[in-house]
Amino acid sequence: MIKHIVLFQLKPELTPEQRQEVMLNFKAGIDALPAIIPEIRSIEVNFNCNPAEAWHICLESTFDSLEALDAYANHPDHKAVGAALRPHMQLRSCVDYQFG
C-alpha cells in the first residue's frame, strides 16, 4: 500500500474569504474523485486550523501501488482539480511512502 500526502500553501495575497472559497472548491473536487478513479482506496482533504503554520491544505490518500498512484495522478479529472487550484497555490510539498 502507498500513502500519498500532499501539503498546499496558498498565495498570501488571497483574502480570507478567497482562501476559504479556494479550499472548499478544491475539497469538493477531490471528494468527487473516488467515484471516477477506481485506483483510489481512500482520500481526504483537511484544512489547517492553526494560523501559526504555513500550510493551508492537507490531502491524504491511499493506493494499492505506485502504479495505481500514477494512474490517479495522470487521470484527466484529477488533473482538472489540480489545474483549478494551481493559480492560487504558492507551494506544494509531497511524500509517498509504503506501508502495510
C-alpha positions in Angstrom: 0.0 0.0 0.0 1.1 3.6 -0.7 0.2 6.6 1.4 0.3 9.9 -0.6 0.3 13.0 1.5 0.3 16.5 -0.1 0.5 19.9 1.6 -0.5 23.0 -0.2 0.3 26.6 0.8 -2.0 29.2 -0.9 -0.8 32.6 -2.1 -0.6 35.3 0.6 -2.5 37.9 -1.5 -5.7 35.9 -1.2 -8.2 37.4 1.2 -9.5 35.0 4.0 -12.8 34.8 2.0 -11.0 33.9 -1.2 -8.8 31.4 0.6 -11.8 29.7 2.1 -13.6 29.5 -1.3 -10.5 28.1 -3.0 -10.1 25.5 -0.2 -13.8 24.4 -0.3 -13.7 24.2 -4.1 -10.6 22.0 -4.0 -12.1 19.7 -1.4 -15.3 19.3 -3.4 -13.3 18.4 -6.5 -11.2 15.9 -4.6 -14.2 14.4 -2.8 -15.8 13.6 -6.2 -12.8 11.7 -7.5 -13.3 8.2 -5.8 -16.5 7.8 -7.8 -14.5 8.4 -11.0 -11.0 7.0 -10.4 -11.2 3.3 -9.2 -7.5 3.2 -8.1 -8.3 5.5 -5.1 -8.6 3.3 -1.9 -9.1 6.3 0.4 -8.8 10.1 0.0 -9.5 13.1 2.2 -8.8 16.8 2.3 -8.4 18.7 5.5 -7.7 22.4 6.3 -5.1 23.6 8.8 -6.8 25.2 11.8 -3.5 26.6 13.2 -2.9 30.1 11.7 0.7 30.0 13.0 1.5 27.2 10.5 2.4 27.8 6.8 0.4 25.1 5.1 -3.3 25.5 4.4 -4.5 22.2 2.9 -3.5 18.6 3.6 -4.5 15.9 1.1 -4.1 12.3 2.3 -4.8 9.3 0.1 -4.1 5.6 -0.1 -3.4 3.4 -3.2 -2.5 -0.2 -3.7 0.7 0.5 -5.5 2.9 3.3 -7.1 1.3 2.3 -10.5 -2.2 3.0 -9.0 -0.9 6.3 -7.7 0.4 7.1 -11.1 -2.9 6.3 -12.8 -4.6 8.7 -10.3 -2.0 11.4 -10.9 -2.4 11.2 -14.6 -6.2 10.9 -14.7 -7.8 13.9 -16.5 -10.3 14.5 -13.7 -7.5 14.7 -11.1 -5.5 17.0 -13.4 -8.6 19.3 -13.7 -8.9 19.6 -9.9 -5.2 20.4 -9.7 -5.4 22.9 -12.6 -8.2 24.8 -10.7 -6.0 25.1 -7.6 -2.7 25.9 -9.3 -3.3 29.7 -9.9 -3.9 30.1 -6.1 -1.1 27.9 -4.9 2.2 29.3 -3.5 3.9 26.0 -2.6 3.3 22.2 -2.7 5.1 19.5 -0.8 4.5 15.8 -1.2 5.6 12.5 0.4 4.7 9.0 -0.8 5.5 6.0 1.4 4.9 2.3 1.5 3.1 0.8 4.5 1.3 -2.4 5.4 
